[in-house]
Structure formats: C-alpha cells, structure tokens
C-alpha cells in the first residue's frame, strides 16, 4: 500500500515507503536509503508487502531484513537509536508533534475523533512526517489525503489556500 502523497518518490520503490518504514520501526531496525537501494526491486516490494503484525511475523520480518542487509550491503544492521516513537499506536491520544506540525503549516490539527478513526498506518505516517526533518513538506498532502483538513467558520484551513467557502 502506497499513499498518494508518496507515489512520486516511493512509487518506484527507490525510496522507502511508509508501509515498510512502519514495519522497520516495529522490528526496531534503522535502514538507510543506501541499504534499501542495494536490495533488488523484488526484495523491496516483498518488504513492503510482507506481514508484520504478530510476534512470529515480526521475527520473520526482522530476520528477512537482517539477511538482506548482510548479503546486499556493506553496512551493518543498525538498531533504531530512539525507541518510544510508537505513539502512533495510541488511538486516544494524538502526539504533540502532529499538533505542532499542523500549526506550523497553518492548518488545524486532527480532532480527537479524527485521530481515533485513522488507520494505524495513517497515524504512523503523520507522526513520521511531523518528526521528519526533510519530509515534512508531505505533511499537508497527507492530511488532505486522509480527509483531515478542517473547515472552520467558512474558511478552509490549508497551508496553500485561505479562501472563503460559499455559504
């Protein structure tokens, strides 16, 4: 599954799509773009599609990534340095980083109800985009794609358009 906002850069699987990033985070592996690019197109597709929900699936995913790194890359497997970035799993509490990024982009953050209704991968994407130093330009497109841009008092809150809506 690829989001529309990432099709330009991840559609070819040259970049790591959110679905694979989420799985890598779940299994605690930091994968560089250089390592990712050493995998074959087929292997990258498999990593995007391979299930990673149960403990057994997570162990298999971690083993698969470790094997690919060992056989295709001259870099070692690196564990994720920062743990605790799993607040995307919490339906009942939106991370502050999402609220801060929305405000920085001039849009309203998701409401509690909207946050709770998002799929886990959507929540993961918003958290990742809010915390990313080089990809947060995709935060507003992701919010739009997920149907989260707010209308307040007849004004569309969008980073690029502050137009009055008809009554």
C-alpha positions, 0 to 999 in steps of 0.5 A: 500500500502506497499513499498518494502523497508518496507515489512520486518518490516511493512509487518506484520503490527507490525510496522507502515507503511508509508501509515498510518504514512502519514495519522497520520501526516495529522490528526496531531496525534503522535502514538507510536509503543506501541499504534499501537501494542495494536490495533488488526491486523484488526484495523491496516490494516483498518488504513492503508487502510482507506481514508484520503484525504478530510476534512470529511475523515480526521475527520473520520480518526482522530476520528477512531484513537482517539477511538482506542487509548482510548479503546486499550491503556493506553496512551493518544492521543498525538498531533504531537509536530512539525507541518510544516513537510508537505513539502512533499506536495510541488511538486516544491520544494524538502526539504533540508533534502532529499538533505542532506540525499542523500549526506550523503549516497553518492548518488545524490539527486532527480532532480527537475523533479524527485521530481515533478513526485513522488507520494505524498506518495513517497515524504512523505516517503523520507522526513520521512526517511531523518528526521528519526533518526533510519530509515534512513538506508531505505533511499537508498532502497527507492530511488532505489525503486522509480527509483531515483538513478542517473547515472552520467558520467558512474558511478552509484551513490549508497551508496553500489556500485561505479562501472563503467557502460559499455559504 
